[in-house]
Amino acid sequence: KASAPPAVLLAHEGQSMNPASGAFEELACLAAAKQLEKEREEEARQRKLHPLSAALREVYGDQAVDEMDEERKVQAYRELKCPGAAAEEPAIAEEAGALGPKSVDGTRRKSQAQRNREKKRRLLSSEQLQKKERKKLVKSVGDIGAILKEMKEREAWLATRRQYRDKMRANRKELEAKHGVVPKTRVLGRTRFAEDDMIVPDAEAASKGLRSMPLQSSAAVRDRFSSIMRRGMLPALPELTTSEIVRRKAKAGRLKRSRKFASPLMKDNLLLKKK
């Protein structure tokens, strides 16, 4: 499949050696906005992975939460979300004690009167539910016009949603073809492609002369590798996480075990020993 992003992306006007003040300011604001967006995404990801700790950090702070153990975290979260639960626990315990003795397996014994009352209640509830369903069916016969109107409104809403999705899809394709913006939902292999941070030139160093501008030695090679991954020719490099390290070690161990070599002479000796 032909890739939509261009092979070479044009640099921003503010990334030139002697940028104009307006272009440099626009580049700095754009880089700061992208960095803030990346931090918000990371914060949302951490909140999704650890919702309990995130809720406690907002109230008690990072230092207090780091000093808590798991039991204390659960207790603090319960006090935060259910403030009246701690006060109700003694009353619940007293009520449980007043219900009577437990049987050998830990469950409470029910008398025959309790079983009869439960059976009668189930029968009454089933009869009431049947009457309610019949009443609802009879009432729905006269609501055919309202139901048809609601169906037409939903069809119009779905058509509007389809137009909106088609428009957003066209915008994503245009951004990908012109500016090389890869959609976040695109996955090649196990990883997603993520653009590197925008390079903001050192304006103070540029004011002293072009020879004093700091240059990265491997910038061209990194740009070519980034272009190859952006166009989907190779999968993007994964993040260096603990799970990725464990997976790579396990894969290397399987490869090493599969490449074990035994000499034919040793094999013959082993066969003779078995005999």
ZAMARKE-655837 format. One line per field, with one value per residue (C-alpha): x, y, z; residue in one letter. Coordinates in Angstrom, 3 decimals. Layout:
east = [X_...] $
north = [Y_...] $
up = [Z_...] $
vexfi = [A_...] $
//
This chain:
east = [0.000_1.371_2.020_0.335_2.916_5.642_9.180_10.611_8.763_9.457_10.914_9.070_10.051_11.189_13.710_15.919_19.394_18.272_14.525_12.278_11.037_7.406_8.258_10.498_7.797_5.217_7.575_8.222_4.491_3.793_6.510_5.214_1.649_2.750_4.729_1.737_-0.501_1.960_2.050_-1.759_-1.938_0.606_-1.323_-4.582_-2.874_-1.512_-4.924_-6.518_-3.921_-3.975_-7.343_-7.186_-3.723_-4.616_-7.687_-5.659_-2.825_-5.258_-6.406_-3.410_-0.462_2.286_4.455_1.618_0.413_3.931_4.238_0.938_0.778_-1.898_-4.260_-4.028_-4.681_-7.869_-9.032_-8.319_-10.094_-13.113_-13.216_-12.968_-15.716_-17.971_-17.641_-20.624_-19.451_-17.160_-19.977_-22.363_-20.023_-20.759_-24.504_-24.206_-22.219_-24.836_-27.639_-25.795_-25.381_-29.082_-30.206_-29.446_-26.887_-25.126_-25.001_-21.882_-20.989_-21.298_-24.707_-27.714_-30.574_-33.971_-37.176_-40.089_-42.083_-39.270_-39.134_-42.922_-42.822_-40.020_-41.929_-45.080_-43.130_-41.565_-44.964_-46.429_-43.490_-43.754_-47.487_-46.945_-44.233_-46.537_-49.333_-46.896_-45.637_-49.214_-50.123_-47.035_-47.844_-51.408_-50.169_-47.489_-50.134_-51.224_-47.643_-46.856_-46.785_-44.365_-42.167_-42.025_-41.147_-38.390_-37.035_-36.939_-35.139_-32.578_-32.016_-31.410_-29.001_-27.128_-26.853_-25.369_-22.914_-21.865_-21.233_-19.178_-17.095_-16.491_-15.386_-13.005_-11.606_-10.978_-9.270_-6.997_-6.023_-5.279_-3.126_-1.297_-0.626_0.477_2.044_2.791_0.497_0.029_-3.274_-2.884_-4.995_-2.643_-0.642_2.065_3.066_3.060_3.868_2.497_4.533_5.128_6.783_9.944_9.915_10.099_13.584_13.710_16.966_19.070_18.394_21.156_23.768_22.540_23.011_26.746_27.095_26.250_29.479_28.435_25.126_25.150_24.404_23.549_25.841_23.193_20.277_20.123_20.172_17.477_15.348_15.561_14.658_11.754_10.556_10.682_8.656_6.197_5.415_4.849_7.804_9.116_7.433_8.197_10.628_8.869_9.177_11.778_9.467_9.889_7.450_9.287_12.638_11.198_9.674_12.958_14.922_12.468_12.679_16.494_16.422_14.127_16.381_19.477_17.910_16.763_20.326_21.902_24.298_25.318_28.226_27.381_30.127_28.488_25.162_26.721_28.153_24.806_23.133_25.743_25.249_21.492_22.065] $
north = [0.000_3.403_5.666_9.046_11.063_12.751_11.391_14.754_17.219_20.896_22.530_25.324_28.870_29.442_26.562_28.423_29.633_33.294_33.149_36.167_37.127_36.319_32.910_32.014_32.989_30.904_27.904_28.235_28.432_25.425_23.356_24.327_23.403_19.977_19.358_20.289_17.996_15.128_15.723_15.744_12.472_10.888_12.123_10.726_7.394_7.179_8.108_5.322_2.783_3.827_5.523_4.953_6.478_9.396_10.281_10.132_12.264_15.062_15.206_14.161_14.944_12.809_12.468_11.281_8.743_7.360_6.674_4.714_0.951_-0.788_-1.350_2.271_3.435_1.370_2.662_6.290_5.893_4.395_7.269_9.702_8.174_6.736_9.029_7.431_3.839_3.865_5.071_2.416_-0.538_-0.951_-0.787_-3.410_-5.667_-5.321_-6.078_-9.153_-10.358_-9.865_-12.049_-15.218_-18.011_-19.292_-22.842_-24.970_-23.717_-20.058_-19.292_-18.338_-20.831_-19.777_-20.789_-22.303_-19.070_-17.082_-19.527_-19.286_-15.479_-15.415_-17.821_-15.724_-12.532_-14.084_-15.144_-11.674_-9.959_-12.201_-11.515_-7.766_-7.880_-9.706_-7.151_-4.312_-5.823_-6.337_-2.762_-1.467_-3.526_-2.189_1.362_1.045_0.305_3.926_5.245_4.094_7.660_8.797_5.752_6.462_10.105_9.039_6.611_9.384_11.707_9.004_8.337_12.052_12.138_9.087_10.710_13.828_11.679_9.888_13.216_14.400_11.210_11.439_15.051_14.204_11.279_13.549_16.099_13.403_12.229_15.792_16.448_13.177_13.889_17.524_17.711_14.060_13.931_10.212_9.291_8.144_5.038_3.650_0.685_-1.200_-4.345_-3.709_0.000_3.353_6.019_9.174_12.296_13.559_16.803_19.912_21.384_25.014_26.712_28.647_32.274_33.594_31.367_32.380_36.050_35.439_33.924_30.837_29.071_29.170_27.350_23.895_21.088_17.475_15.002_12.318_14.617_13.536_9.808_10.227_12.239_9.462_6.762_8.884_9.319_5.546_4.816_7.635_6.154_2.694_1.013_-0.210_-0.540_2.216_1.597_0.610_2.567_1.335_-0.023_-2.879_-5.111_-4.496_-5.384_-8.631_-9.506_-8.874_-10.981_-13.858_-13.653_-13.660_-16.677_-18.618_-17.814_-18.885_-22.182_-22.894_-22.488_-25.135_-27.264_-30.831_-32.447_-35.539_-37.443_-36.656_-37.779_-41.127_-41.575_-40.858_-43.426_-46.034_-45.286_-45.789_-49.206] $
up = [0.000_-0.993_1.974_2.060_4.073_2.022_2.177_3.231_5.462_4.998_8.071_9.824_8.943_12.506_12.274_9.821_10.766_10.947_11.630_11.783_15.238_14.420_12.908_15.856_18.353_16.460_16.462_20.212_20.964_18.749_20.432_23.890_22.906_21.657_24.825_26.999_24.949_25.399_29.170_29.344_27.409_29.750_32.785_31.378_30.675_34.218_35.610_33.567_34.702_38.389_39.124_42.888_43.306_41.017_43.086_46.312_44.903_44.102_47.746_49.878_47.598_46.067_49.185_51.429_48.870_48.321_52.064_52.176_51.832_49.753_52.685_53.762_50.182_49.948_53.328_52.397_49.056_50.801_53.289_50.378_48.240_50.986_54.036_55.853_55.377_58.432_60.690_59.384_59.932_63.711_63.066_60.331_62.645_65.414_62.967_61.715_65.281_66.021_63.115_64.995_65.059_61.983_60.748_60.466_56.966_58.034_56.494_58.612_58.914_57.567_59.224_57.304_57.731_56.088_53.176_52.702_52.746_50.143_47.897_48.160_47.423_44.307_43.012_43.606_41.951_38.874_38.574_38.931_36.297_33.856_34.440_33.888_30.613_29.335_30.225_28.479_25.361_25.208_25.654_22.958_20.284_20.317_20.204_16.659_15.328_18.036_17.415_13.661_14.355_16.714_14.103_11.472_13.878_14.642_10.936_10.369_13.312_11.994_8.557_10.184_12.112_8.905_7.179_10.161_10.183_6.426_6.822_9.669_7.663_4.688_6.962_8.407_4.929_3.855_6.925_6.380_2.686_3.153_6.606_7.411_10.472_11.211_12.939_16.530_15.917_13.271_14.567_12.690_14.537_18.294_18.302_17.193_15.482_17.509_16.160_17.826_19.734_17.586_17.322_18.424_17.323_19.771_18.885_21.140_19.494_16.040_16.873_17.315_13.833_11.844_12.876_16.531_15.904_17.615_15.142_15.873_14.187_13.515_12.665_9.000_9.834_12.486_10.053_7.434_9.965_11.174_7.586_6.968_10.113_9.394_5.977_7.494_5.811_9.175_12.588_15.049_17.879_21.137_24.360_26.813_29.508_31.984_30.114_26.830_28.431_29.829_26.444_24.609_27.121_26.780_22.984_23.085_25.425_23.096_20.134_22.043_23.106_19.557_18.245_20.474_18.465_19.182_17.364_15.248_17.092_20.417_18.995_17.988_21.459_23.013_20.785_21.727_25.420_25.078_23.541] $
vexfi = [K_A_S_A_P_P_A_V_L_L_A_H_E_G_Q_S_M_N_P_A_S_G_A_F_E_E_L_A_C_L_A_A_A_K_Q_L_E_K_E_R_E_E_E_A_R_Q_R_K_L_H_P_L_S_A_A_L_R_E_V_Y_G_D_Q_A_V_D_E_M_D_E_E_R_K_V_Q_A_Y_R_E_L_K_C_P_G_A_A_A_E_E_P_A_I_A_E_E_A_G_A_L_G_P_K_S_V_D_G_T_R_R_K_S_Q_A_Q_R_N_R_E_K_K_R_R_L_L_S_S_E_Q_L_Q_K_K_E_R_K_K_L_V_K_S_V_G_D_I_G_A_I_L_K_E_M_K_E_R_E_A_W_L_A_T_R_R_Q_Y_R_D_K_M_R_A_N_R_K_E_L_E_A_K_H_G_V_V_P_K_T_R_V_L_G_R_T_R_F_A_E_D_D_M_I_V_P_D_A_E_A_A_S_K_G_L_R_S_M_P_L_Q_S_S_A_A_V_R_D_R_F_S_S_I_M_R_R_G_M_L_P_A_L_P_E_L_T_T_S_E_I_V_R_R_K_A_K_A_G_R_L_K_R_S_R_K_F_A_S_P_L_M_K_D_N_L_L_L_K_K_K] $
//
